[in-house]
Amino acid sequence: MTSPPGASDRAGASDRAGDGDRDDSSSEPGPVTCARCGAQTAQPPPVTWTCSVEHGVRRYYCEACARDNLRAIEGRLDSEWW
């Protein structure tokens, strides 16, 4: 979870229109791909995977990449989380 409680992490369709870096894996059936290493898993991703919303784009990170980059992921959280 990357949003404070009560906040929505879903961008509206108009917010994402024309975004060439968009990850549609969360809205279409099929494999989910790690945004860092390219590992794939079935939909929905395992609970050990991390989901991050960056500039309105939902990105998933496999367990290995999430563990390796945990400090960077936590560093992007708003101060309300602390």
PDB file of N, CA, C and O in Angstrom:
ATOM      1  N   MET A   1       0.853  -1.174   0.000  1.00  0.00           N
ATOM      2  CA  MET A   1       0.000   0.000   0.000  1.00  0.00           C
ATOM      3  C   MET A   1       0.893   1.229   0.000  1.00  0.00           C
ATOM      4  O   MET A   1       1.805   1.342   0.819  1.00  0.00           O
ATOM      5  N   THR A   2       0.634   2.131  -0.903  1.00  0.00           N
ATOM      6  CA  THR A   2       1.495   3.300  -1.000  1.00  0.00           C
ATOM      7  C   THR A   2       0.745   4.601  -0.777  1.00  0.00           C
ATOM      8  O   THR A   2       1.318   5.671  -0.981  1.00  0.00           O
ATOM      9  N   SER A   3      -0.521   4.548  -0.363  1.00  0.00           N
ATOM     10  CA  SER A   3      -1.304   5.752  -0.114  1.00  0.00           C
ATOM     11  C   SER A   3      -1.716   5.794   1.342  1.00  0.00           C
ATOM     12  O   SER A   3      -1.919   4.746   1.955  1.00  0.00           O
ATOM     13  N   PRO A   4      -1.842   6.979   1.906  1.00  0.00           N
ATOM     14  CA  PRO A   4      -2.329   7.080   3.271  1.00  0.00           C
ATOM     15  C   PRO A   4      -3.744   6.526   3.352  1.00  0.00           C
ATOM     16  O   PRO A   4      -4.466   6.562   2.356  1.00  0.00           O
ATOM     17  N   PRO A   5      -4.163   6.012   4.510  1.00  0.00           N
ATOM     18  CA  PRO A   5      -5.511   5.487   4.652  1.00  0.00           C
ATOM     19  C   PRO A   5      -6.540   6.521   4.211  1.00  0.00           C
ATOM     20  O   PRO A   5      -6.425   7.705   4.529  1.00  0.00           O
ATOM     21  N   GLY A   6      -7.535   6.064   3.484  1.00  0.00           N
ATOM     22  CA  GLY A   6      -8.599   6.949   3.028  1.00  0.00           C
ATOM     23  C   GLY A   6      -8.302   7.624   1.705  1.00  0.00           C
ATOM     24  O   GLY A   6      -9.212   8.190   1.099  1.00  0.00           O
ATOM     25  N   ALA A   7      -7.080   7.587   1.238  1.00  0.00           N
ATOM     26  CA  ALA A   7      -6.732   8.218  -0.037  1.00  0.00           C
ATOM     27  C   ALA A   7      -6.812   7.181  -1.137  1.00  0.00           C
ATOM     28  O   ALA A   7      -6.532   6.005  -0.907  1.00  0.00           O
ATOM     29  N   SER A   8      -7.184   7.601  -2.308  1.00  0.00           N
ATOM     30  CA  SER A   8      -7.288   6.689  -3.433  1.00  0.00           C
ATOM     31  C   SER A   8      -5.975   6.656  -4.188  1.00  0.00           C
ATOM     32  O   SER A   8      -5.354   7.694  -4.417  1.00  0.00           O
ATOM     33  N   ASP A   9      -5.546   5.440  -4.580  1.00  0.00           N
ATOM     34  CA  ASP A   9      -4.317   5.323  -5.365  1.00  0.00           C
ATOM     35  C   ASP A   9      -4.623   5.055  -6.828  1.00  0.00           C
ATOM     36  O   ASP A   9      -3.723   4.709  -7.594  1.00  0.00           O
ATOM     37  N   ARG A  10      -5.880   5.209  -7.228  1.00  0.00           N
ATOM     38  CA  ARG A  10      -6.266   4.954  -8.603  1.00  0.00           C
ATOM     39  C   ARG A  10      -6.452   6.269  -9.334  1.00  0.00           C
ATOM     40  O   ARG A  10      -7.242   7.121  -8.926  1.00  0.00           O
ATOM     41  N   ALA A  11      -5.715   6.421 -10.417  1.00  0.00           N
ATOM     42  CA  ALA A  11      -5.856   7.616 -11.242  1.00  0.00           C
ATOM     43  C   ALA A  11      -7.039   7.419 -12.164  1.00  0.00           C
ATOM     44  O   ALA A  11      -7.318   6.298 -12.592  1.00  0.00           O
ATOM     45  N   GLY A  12      -7.735   8.493 -12.473  1.00  0.00           N
ATOM     46  CA  GLY A  12      -8.850   8.421 -13.398  1.00  0.00           C
ATOM     47  C   GLY A  12      -8.353   8.127 -14.793  1.00  0.00           C
ATOM     48  O   GLY A  12      -7.182   8.343 -15.107  1.00  0.00           O
ATOM     49  N   ALA A  13      -9.251   7.634 -15.631  1.00  0.00           N
ATOM     50  CA  ALA A  13      -8.872   7.276 -16.998  1.00  0.00           C
ATOM     51  C   ALA A  13      -8.305   8.477 -17.735  1.00  0.00           C
ATOM     52  O   ALA A  13      -7.383   8.333 -18.539  1.00  0.00           O
ATOM     53  N   SER A  14      -8.848   9.666 -17.469  1.00  0.00           N
ATOM     54  CA  SER A  14      -8.343  10.854 -18.158  1.00  0.00           C
ATOM     55  C   SER A  14      -6.953  11.233 -17.676  1.00  0.00           C
ATOM     56  O   SER A  14      -6.190  11.850 -18.419  1.00  0.00           O
ATOM     57  N   ASP A  15      -6.606  10.868 -16.426  1.00  0.00           N
ATOM     58  CA  ASP A  15      -5.271  11.163 -15.904  1.00  0.00           C
ATOM     59  C   ASP A  15      -4.216  10.303 -16.582  1.00  0.00           C
ATOM     60  O   ASP A  15      -3.058  10.706 -16.692  1.00  0.00           O
ATOM     61  N   ARG A  16      -4.619   9.107 -17.042  1.00  0.00           N
ATOM     62  CA  ARG A  16      -3.651   8.189 -17.609  1.00  0.00           C
ATOM     63  C   ARG A  16      -3.677   8.162 -19.125  1.00  0.00           C
ATOM     64  O   ARG A  16      -2.829   7.508 -19.733  1.00  0.00           O
ATOM     65  N   ALA A  17      -4.603   8.835 -19.748  1.00  0.00           N
ATOM     66  CA  ALA A  17      -4.705   8.802 -21.205  1.00  0.00           C
ATOM     67  C   ALA A  17      -3.436   9.356 -21.835  1.00  0.00           C
ATOM     68  O   ALA A  17      -2.968  10.435 -21.474  1.00  0.00           O
ATOM     69  N   GLY A  18      -2.893   8.608 -22.773  1.00  0.00           N
ATOM     70  CA  GLY A  18      -1.708   9.068 -23.481  1.00  0.00           C
ATOM     71  C   GLY A  18      -0.416   8.848 -22.728  1.00  0.00           C
ATOM     72  O   GLY A  18       0.634   9.307 -23.178  1.00  0.00           O
ATOM     73  N   ASP A  19      -0.454   8.161 -21.595  1.00  0.00           N
ATOM     74  CA  ASP A  19       0.753   7.906 -20.819  1.00  0.00           C
ATOM     75  C   ASP A  19       1.456   6.690 -21.402  1.00  0.00           C
ATOM     76  O   ASP A  19       0.986   5.567 -21.220  1.00  0.00           O
ATOM     77  N   GLY A  20       2.556   6.884 -22.088  1.00  0.00           N
ATOM     78  CA  GLY A  20       3.259   5.804 -22.745  1.00  0.00           C
ATOM     79  C   GLY A  20       3.927   4.846 -21.787  1.00  0.00           C
ATOM     80  O   GLY A  20       4.309   3.752 -22.201  1.00  0.00           O
ATOM     81  N   ASP A  21       4.088   5.206 -20.514  1.00  0.00           N
ATOM     82  CA  ASP A  21       4.757   4.370 -19.535  1.00  0.00           C
ATOM     83  C   ASP A  21       3.744   3.633 -18.666  1.00  0.00           C
ATOM     84  O   ASP A  21       4.080   3.173 -17.575  1.00  0.00           O
ATOM     85  N   ARG A  22       2.518   3.520 -19.137  1.00  0.00           N
ATOM     86  CA  ARG A  22       1.434   2.953 -18.359  1.00  0.00           C
ATOM     87  C   ARG A  22       1.568   1.441 -18.246  1.00  0.00           C
ATOM     88  O   ARG A  22       1.921   0.779 -19.222  1.00  0.00           O
ATOM     89  N   ASP A  23       1.288   0.883 -17.059  1.00  0.00           N
ATOM     90  CA  ASP A  23       1.299  -0.553 -16.821  1.00  0.00           C
ATOM     91  C   ASP A  23      -0.134  -1.014 -16.700  1.00  0.00           C
ATOM     92  O   ASP A  23      -0.776  -0.764 -15.679  1.00  0.00           O
ATOM     93  N   ASP A  24      -0.655  -1.681 -17.719  1.00  0.00           N
ATOM     94  CA  ASP A  24      -2.042  -2.135 -17.733  1.00  0.00           C
ATOM     95  C   ASP A  24      -2.221  -3.495 -17.094  1.00  0.00           C
ATOM     96  O   ASP A  24      -3.324  -4.039 -17.139  1.00  0.00           O
ATOM     97  N   SER A  25      -1.182  -4.071 -16.497  1.00  0.00           N
ATOM     98  CA  SER A  25      -1.273  -5.429 -15.988  1.00  0.00           C
ATOM     99  C   SER A  25      -2.306  -5.570 -14.885  1.00  0.00           C
ATOM    100  O   SER A  25      -2.809  -6.672 -14.671  1.00  0.00           O
ATOM    101  N   SER A  26      -2.646  -4.489 -14.167  1.00  0.00           N
ATOM    102  CA  SER A  26      -3.612  -4.599 -13.096  1.00  0.00           C
ATOM    103  C   SER A  26      -5.036  -4.594 -13.612  1.00  0.00           C
ATOM    104  O   SER A  26      -5.938  -4.990 -12.873  1.00  0.00           O
ATOM    105  N   SER A  27      -5.289  -4.163 -14.844  1.00  0.00           N
ATOM    106  CA  SER A  27      -6.646  -4.091 -15.357  1.00  0.00           C
ATOM    107  C   SER A  27      -6.953  -5.172 -16.377  1.00  0.00           C
ATOM    108  O   SER A  27      -8.118  -5.361 -16.725  1.00  0.00           O
ATOM    109  N   GLU A  28      -5.967  -5.877 -16.861  1.00  0.00           N
ATOM    110  CA  GLU A  28      -6.173  -6.915 -17.850  1.00  0.00           C
ATOM    111  C   GLU A  28      -5.697  -8.248 -17.287  1.00  0.00           C
ATOM    112  O   GLU A  28      -4.691  -8.302 -16.579  1.00  0.00           O
ATOM    113  N   PRO A  29      -6.429  -9.339 -17.605  1.00  0.00           N
ATOM    114  CA  PRO A  29      -5.945 -10.641 -17.173  1.00  0.00           C
ATOM    115  C   PRO A  29      -4.625 -10.961 -17.857  1.00  0.00           C
ATOM    116  O   PRO A  29      -4.369 -10.516 -18.975  1.00  0.00           O
ATOM    117  N   GLY A  30      -3.812 -11.716 -17.193  1.00  0.00           N
ATOM    118  CA  GLY A  30      -2.520 -12.077 -17.752  1.00  0.00           C
ATOM    119  C   GLY A  30      -1.443 -11.903 -16.713  1.00  0.00           C
ATOM    120  O   GLY A  30      -1.731 -11.587 -15.559  1.00  0.00           O
ATOM    121  N   PRO A  31      -0.198 -12.106 -17.116  1.00  0.00           N
ATOM    122  CA  PRO A  31       0.887 -12.023 -16.142  1.00  0.00           C
ATOM    123  C   PRO A  31       1.146 -10.589 -15.678  1.00  0.00           C
ATOM    124  O   PRO A  31       0.906  -9.623 -16.402  1.00  0.00           O
ATOM    125  N   VAL A  32       1.637 -10.490 -14.460  1.00  0.00           N
ATOM    126  CA  VAL A  32       2.081  -9.217 -13.900  1.00  0.00           C
ATOM    127  C   VAL A  32       3.595  -9.233 -13.978  1.00  0.00           C
ATOM    128  O   VAL A  32       4.221 -10.238 -13.639  1.00  0.00           O
ATOM    129  N   THR A  33       4.196  -8.133 -14.422  1.00  0.00           N
ATOM    130  CA  THR A  33       5.637  -8.061 -14.622  1.00  0.00           C
ATOM    131  C   THR A  33       6.280  -7.131 -13.606  1.00  0.00           C
ATOM    132  O   THR A  33       5.773  -6.039 -13.350  1.00  0.00           O
ATOM    133  N   CYS A  34       7.399  -7.563 -13.024  1.00  0.00           N
ATOM    134  CA  CYS A  34       8.156  -6.726 -12.096  1.00  0.00           C
ATOM    135  C   CYS A  34       8.721  -5.540 -12.874  1.00  0.00           C
ATOM    136  O   CYS A  34       9.362  -5.725 -13.908  1.00  0.00           O
ATOM    137  N   ALA A  35       8.490  -4.334 -12.385  1.00  0.00           N
ATOM    138  CA  ALA A  35       8.938  -3.119 -13.064  1.00  0.00           C
ATOM    139  C   ALA A  35      10.454  -2.962 -13.023  1.00  0.00           C
ATOM    140  O   ALA A  35      11.003  -2.149 -13.766  1.00  0.00           O
ATOM    141  N   ARG A  36      11.136  -3.714 -12.180  1.00  0.00           N
ATOM    142  CA  ARG A  36      12.587  -3.575 -12.070  1.00  0.00           C
ATOM    143  C   ARG A  36      13.342  -4.673 -12.827  1.00  0.00           C
ATOM    144  O   ARG A  36      14.221  -4.368 -13.634  1.00  0.00           O
ATOM    145  N   CYS A  37      13.015  -5.936 -12.581  1.00  0.00           N
ATOM    146  CA  CYS A  37      13.800  -7.027 -13.178  1.00  0.00           C
ATOM    147  C   CYS A  37      13.091  -7.768 -14.293  1.00  0.00           C
ATOM    148  O   CYS A  37      13.724  -8.535 -15.018  1.00  0.00           O
ATOM    149  N   GLY A  38      11.784  -7.557 -14.449  1.00  0.00           N
ATOM    150  CA  GLY A  38      11.045  -8.214 -15.519  1.00  0.00           C
ATOM    151  C   GLY A  38      10.485  -9.575 -15.172  1.00  0.00           C
ATOM    152  O   GLY A  38       9.906 -10.229 -16.039  1.00  0.00           O
ATOM    153  N   ALA A  39      10.637 -10.030 -13.931  1.00  0.00           N
ATOM    154  CA  ALA A  39      10.059 -11.315 -13.521  1.00  0.00           C
ATOM    155  C   ALA A  39       8.551 -11.252 -13.693  1.00  0.00           C
ATOM    156  O   ALA A  39       7.951 -10.190 -13.528  1.00  0.00           O
ATOM    157  N   GLN A  40       7.924 -12.393 -14.026  1.00  0.00           N
ATOM    158  CA  GLN A  40       6.488 -12.414 -14.238  1.00  0.00           C
ATOM    159  C   GLN A  40       5.815 -13.393 -13.301  1.00  0.00           C
ATOM    160  O   GLN A  40       6.410 -14.389 -12.888  1.00  0.00           O
ATOM    161  N   THR A  41       4.551 -13.097 -12.966  1.00  0.00           N
ATOM    162  CA  THR A  41       3.726 -13.966 -12.140  1.00  0.00           C
ATOM    163  C   THR A  41       2.295 -13.849 -12.632  1.00  0.00           C
ATOM    164  O   THR A  41       1.952 -12.918 -13.362  1.00  0.00           O
ATOM    165  N   ALA A  42       1.475 -14.786 -12.233  1.00  0.00           N
ATOM    166  CA  ALA A  42       0.070 -14.779 -12.644  1.00  0.00           C
ATOM    167  C   ALA A  42      -0.692 -13.670 -11.936  1.00  0.00           C
ATOM    168  O   ALA A  42      -0.253 -13.164 -10.903  1.00  0.00           O
ATOM    169  N   GLN A  43      -1.821 -13.299 -12.488  1.00  0.00           N
ATOM    170  CA  GLN A  43      -2.709 -12.280 -11.926  1.00  0.00           C
ATOM    171  C   GLN A  43      -3.587 -12.958 -10.893  1.00  0.00           C
ATOM    172  O   GLN A  43      -4.085 -14.031 -11.235  1.00  0.00           O
ATOM    173  N   PRO A  44      -3.841 -12.510  -9.726  1.00  0.00           N
ATOM    174  CA  PRO A  44      -3.215 -11.364  -9.082  1.00  0.00           C
ATOM    175  C   PRO A  44      -1.828 -11.728  -8.568  1.00  0.00           C
ATOM    176  O   PRO A  44      -1.539 -12.903  -8.341  1.00  0.00           O
ATOM    177  N   PRO A  45      -0.969 -10.733  -8.384  1.00  0.00           N
ATOM    178  CA  PRO A  45       0.384 -11.025  -7.903  1.00  0.00           C
ATOM    179  C   PRO A  45       0.347 -11.563  -6.473  1.00  0.00           C
ATOM    180  O   PRO A  45      -0.585 -11.267  -5.726  1.00  0.00           O
ATOM    181  N   PRO A  46       1.348 -12.346  -6.087  1.00  0.00           N
ATOM    182  CA  PRO A  46       1.417 -12.868  -4.714  1.00  0.00           C
ATOM    183  C   PRO A  46       1.494 -11.733  -3.697  1.00  0.00           C
ATOM    184  O   PRO A  46       1.908 -10.622  -4.028  1.00  0.00           O
ATOM    185  N   VAL A  47       1.098 -12.015  -2.475  1.00  0.00           N
ATOM    186  CA  VAL A  47       1.122 -10.996  -1.427  1.00  0.00           C
ATOM    187  C   VAL A  47       2.535 -10.552  -1.095  1.00  0.00           C
ATOM    188  O   VAL A  47       2.722  -9.520  -0.450  1.00  0.00           O
ATOM    189  N   THR A  48       3.529 -11.311  -1.522  1.00  0.00           N
ATOM    190  CA  THR A  48       4.923 -10.935  -1.263  1.00  0.00           C
ATOM    191  C   THR A  48       5.425  -9.878  -2.242  1.00  0.00           C
ATOM    192  O   THR A  48       6.496  -9.307  -2.036  1.00  0.00           O
ATOM    193  N   TRP A  49       4.667  -9.610  -3.304  1.00  0.00           N
ATOM    194  CA  TRP A  49       5.035  -8.567  -4.259  1.00  0.00           C
ATOM    195  C   TRP A  49       4.567  -7.216  -3.729  1.00  0.00           C
ATOM    196  O   TRP A  49       3.589  -7.142  -2.985  1.00  0.00           O
ATOM    197  N   THR A  50       5.265  -6.152  -4.111  1.00  0.00           N
ATOM    198  CA  THR A  50       4.939  -4.794  -3.685  1.00  0.00           C
ATOM    199  C   THR A  50       4.316  -4.035  -4.840  1.00  0.00           C
ATOM    200  O   THR A  50       4.754  -4.148  -5.984  1.00  0.00           O
ATOM    201  N   CYS A  51       3.287  -3.259  -4.526  1.00  0.00           N
ATOM    202  CA  CYS A  51       2.648  -2.413  -5.531  1.00  0.00           C
ATOM    203  C   CYS A  51       2.939  -0.958  -5.185  1.00  0.00           C
ATOM    204  O   CYS A  51       2.778  -0.538  -4.039  1.00  0.00           O
ATOM    205  N   SER A  52       3.362  -0.207  -6.168  1.00  0.00           N
ATOM    206  CA  SER A  52       3.678   1.203  -5.978  1.00  0.00           C
ATOM    207  C   SER A  52       2.972   2.006  -7.070  1.00  0.00           C
ATOM    208  O   SER A  52       2.933   1.586  -8.226  1.00  0.00           O
ATOM    209  N   VAL A  53       2.418   3.150  -6.706  1.00  0.00           N
ATOM    210  CA  VAL A  53       1.812   4.036  -7.700  1.00  0.00           C
ATOM    211  C   VAL A  53       2.740   5.225  -7.864  1.00  0.00           C
ATOM    212  O   VAL A  53       2.922   6.019  -6.941  1.00  0.00           O
ATOM    213  N   GLU A  54       3.321   5.340  -9.041  1.00  0.00           N
ATOM    214  CA  GLU A  54       4.280   6.395  -9.334  1.00  0.00           C
ATOM    215  C   GLU A  54       3.766   7.227 -10.489  1.00  0.00           C
ATOM    216  O   GLU A  54       3.613   6.723 -11.602  1.00  0.00           O
ATOM    217  N   HIS A  55       3.497   8.493 -10.234  1.00  0.00           N
ATOM    218  CA  HIS A  55       2.963   9.414 -11.239  1.00  0.00           C
ATOM    219  C   HIS A  55       1.686   8.858 -11.861  1.00  0.00           C
ATOM    220  O   HIS A  55       1.474   8.976 -13.068  1.00  0.00           O
ATOM    221  N   GLY A  56       0.829   8.246 -11.021  1.00  0.00           N
ATOM    222  CA  GLY A  56      -0.439   7.714 -11.482  1.00  0.00           C
ATOM    223  C   GLY A  56      -0.360   6.371 -12.172  1.00  0.00           C
ATOM    224  O   GLY A  56      -1.370   5.878 -12.675  1.00  0.00           O
ATOM    225  N   VAL A  57       0.811   5.767 -12.207  1.00  0.00           N
ATOM    226  CA  VAL A  57       0.991   4.477 -12.860  1.00  0.00           C
ATOM    227  C   VAL A  57       1.260   3.414 -11.796  1.00  0.00           C
ATOM    228  O   VAL A  57       2.160   3.563 -10.970  1.00  0.00           O
ATOM    229  N   ARG A  58       0.468   2.341 -11.826  1.00  0.00           N
ATOM    230  CA  ARG A  58       0.646   1.248 -10.875  1.00  0.00           C
ATOM    231  C   ARG A  58       1.801   0.367 -11.343  1.00  0.00           C
ATOM    232  O   ARG A  58       1.811  -0.104 -12.480  1.00  0.00           O
ATOM    233  N   ARG A  59       2.780   0.146 -10.453  1.00  0.00           N
ATOM    234  CA  ARG A  59       3.938  -0.685 -10.774  1.00  0.00           C
ATOM    235  C   ARG A  59       4.061  -1.762  -9.708  1.00  0.00           C
ATOM    236  O   ARG A  59       3.824  -1.518  -8.525  1.00  0.00           O
ATOM    237  N   TYR A  60       4.431  -2.942 -10.143  1.00  0.00           N
ATOM    238  CA  TYR A  60       4.620  -4.063  -9.227  1.00  0.00           C
ATOM    239  C   TYR A  60       6.094  -4.421  -9.172  1.00  0.00           C
ATOM    240  O   TYR A  60       6.809  -4.320 -10.169  1.00  0.00           O
ATOM    241  N   TYR A  61       6.550  -4.847  -7.975  1.00  0.00           N
ATOM    242  CA  TYR A  61       7.930  -5.261  -7.767  1.00  0.00           C
ATOM    243  C   TYR A  61       7.925  -6.630  -7.104  1.00  0.00           C
ATOM    244  O   TYR A  61       7.224  -6.847  -6.115  1.00  0.00           O
ATOM    245  N   CYS A  62       8.714  -7.554  -7.657  1.00  0.00           N
ATOM    246  CA  CYS A  62       8.786  -8.907  -7.095  1.00  0.00           C
ATOM    247  C   CYS A  62       9.404  -8.843  -5.693  1.00  0.00           C
ATOM    248  O   CYS A  62       9.942  -7.818  -5.273  1.00  0.00           O
ATOM    249  N   GLU A  63       9.310  -9.954  -4.999  1.00  0.00           N
ATOM    250  CA  GLU A  63       9.806  -9.998  -3.619  1.00  0.00           C
ATOM    251  C   GLU A  63      11.295  -9.658  -3.537  1.00  0.00           C
ATOM    252  O   GLU A  63      11.709  -8.912  -2.650  1.00  0.00           O
ATOM    253  N   ALA A  64      12.095 -10.193  -4.446  1.00  0.00           N
ATOM    254  CA  ALA A  64      13.546  -9.943  -4.407  1.00  0.00           C
ATOM    255  C   ALA A  64      13.857  -8.467  -4.631  1.00  0.00           C
ATOM    256  O   ALA A  64      14.661  -7.887  -3.902  1.00  0.00           O
ATOM    257  N   CYS A  65      13.230  -7.857  -5.627  1.00  0.00           N
ATOM    258  CA  CYS A  65      13.490  -6.433  -5.913  1.00  0.00           C
ATOM    259  C   CYS A  65      12.958  -5.549  -4.785  1.00  0.00           C
ATOM    260  O   CYS A  65      13.593  -4.557  -4.428  1.00  0.00           O
ATOM    261  N   ALA A  66      11.805  -5.898  -4.224  1.00  0.00           N
ATOM    262  CA  ALA A  66      11.251  -5.117  -3.123  1.00  0.00           C
ATOM    263  C   ALA A  66      12.184  -5.155  -1.919  1.00  0.00           C
ATOM    264  O   ALA A  66      12.424  -4.130  -1.281  1.00  0.00           O
ATOM    265  N   ARG A  67      12.708  -6.338  -1.611  1.00  0.00           N
ATOM    266  CA  ARG A  67      13.640  -6.452  -0.476  1.00  0.00           C
ATOM    267  C   ARG A  67      14.924  -5.682  -0.729  1.00  0.00           C
ATOM    268  O   ARG A  67      15.431  -5.002   0.163  1.00  0.00           O
ATOM    269  N   ASP A  68      15.451  -5.785  -1.942  1.00  0.00           N
ATOM    270  CA  ASP A  68      16.700  -5.095  -2.277  1.00  0.00           C
ATOM    271  C   ASP A  68      16.560  -3.575  -2.260  1.00  0.00           C
ATOM    272  O   ASP A  68      17.547  -2.871  -2.046  1.00  0.00           O
ATOM    273  N   ASN A  69      15.367  -3.064  -2.478  1.00  0.00           N
ATOM    274  CA  ASN A  69      15.159  -1.623  -2.616  1.00  0.00           C
ATOM    275  C   ASN A  69      14.168  -1.068  -1.598  1.00  0.00           C
ATOM    276  O   ASN A  69      13.531  -0.046  -1.852  1.00  0.00           O
ATOM    277  N   LEU A  70      14.033  -1.720  -0.465  1.00  0.00           N
ATOM    278  CA  LEU A  70      13.055  -1.323   0.542  1.00  0.00           C
ATOM    279  C   LEU A  70      13.250   0.115   1.024  1.00  0.00           C
ATOM    280  O   LEU A  70      12.270   0.842   1.184  1.00  0.00           O
ATOM    281  N   ARG A  71      14.479   0.535   1.254  1.00  0.00           N
ATOM    282  CA  ARG A  71      14.714   1.912   1.723  1.00  0.00           C
ATOM    283  C   ARG A  71      14.247   2.945   0.714  1.00  0.00           C
ATOM    284  O   ARG A  71      13.663   3.959   1.096  1.00  0.00           O
ATOM    285  N   ALA A  72      14.490   2.707  -0.552  1.00  0.00           N
ATOM    286  CA  ALA A  72      14.055   3.645  -1.589  1.00  0.00           C
ATOM    287  C   ALA A  72      12.534   3.686  -1.662  1.00  0.00           C
ATOM    288  O   ALA A  72      11.946   4.751  -1.851  1.00  0.00           O
ATOM    289  N   ILE A  73      11.896   2.525  -1.513  1.00  0.00           N
ATOM    290  CA  ILE A  73      10.432   2.474  -1.547  1.00  0.00           C
ATOM    291  C   ILE A  73       9.854   3.235  -0.360  1.00  0.00           C
ATOM    292  O   ILE A  73       8.944   4.045  -0.535  1.00  0.00           O
ATOM    293  N   GLU A  74      10.366   2.989   0.840  1.00  0.00           N
ATOM    294  CA  GLU A  74       9.880   3.679   2.031  1.00  0.00           C
ATOM    295  C   GLU A  74      10.157   5.171   1.964  1.00  0.00           C
ATOM    296  O   GLU A  74       9.380   5.967   2.490  1.00  0.00           O
ATOM    297  N   GLY A  75      11.250   5.561   1.327  1.00  0.00           N
ATOM    298  CA  GLY A  75      11.606   6.972   1.224  1.00  0.00           C
ATOM    299  C   GLY A  75      10.628   7.786   0.408  1.00  0.00           C
ATOM    300  O   GLY A  75      10.588   9.011   0.527  1.00  0.00           O
ATOM    301  N   ARG A  76       9.828   7.115  -0.431  1.00  0.00           N
ATOM    302  CA  ARG A  76       8.839   7.837  -1.233  1.00  0.00           C
ATOM    303  C   ARG A  76       7.511   8.027  -0.516  1.00  0.00           C
ATOM    304  O   ARG A  76       6.629   8.715  -1.028  1.00  0.00           O
ATOM    305  N   LEU A  77       7.353   7.428   0.663  1.00  0.00           N
ATOM    306  CA  LEU A  77       6.094   7.551   1.392  1.00  0.00           C
ATOM    307  C   LEU A  77       5.932   8.971   1.933  1.00  0.00           C
ATOM    308  O   LEU A  77       6.905   9.603   2.342  1.00  0.00           O
ATOM    309  N   ASP A  78       4.703   9.460   1.930  1.00  0.00           N
ATOM    310  CA  ASP A  78       4.400  10.769   2.496  1.00  0.00           C
ATOM    311  C   ASP A  78       4.638  10.740   3.999  1.00  0.00           C
ATOM    312  O   ASP A  78       4.613   9.674   4.615  1.00  0.00           O
ATOM    313  N   SER A  79       4.867  11.902   4.586  1.00  0.00           N
ATOM    314  CA  SER A  79       5.161  11.987   6.015  1.00  0.00           C
ATOM    315  C   SER A  79       4.006  11.500   6.878  1.00  0.00           C
ATOM    316  O   SER A  79       4.219  11.152   8.039  1.00  0.00           O
ATOM    317  N   GLU A  80       2.781  11.465   6.340  1.00  0.00           N
ATOM    318  CA  GLU A  80       1.628  10.969   7.108  1.00  0.00           C
ATOM    319  C   GLU A  80       1.814   9.504   7.535  1.00  0.00           C
ATOM    320  O   GLU A  80       1.226   9.052   8.518  1.00  0.00           O
ATOM    321  N   TRP A  81       2.643   8.773   6.775  1.00  0.00           N
ATOM    322  CA  TRP A  81       2.884   7.377   7.103  1.00  0.00           C
ATOM    323  C   TRP A  81       3.815   7.225   8.295  1.00  0.00           C
ATOM    324  O   TRP A  81       3.847   6.159   8.910  1.00  0.00           O
ATOM    325  N   TRP A  82       4.554   8.235   8.631  1.00  0.00           N
ATOM    326  CA  TRP A  82       5.503   8.139   9.727  1.00  0.00           C
ATOM    327  C   TRP A  82       4.890   8.716  10.950  1.00  0.00           C
ATOM    328  O   TRP A  82       5.522   8.739  12.006  1.00  0.00           O
TER     329      TRP A  82
END
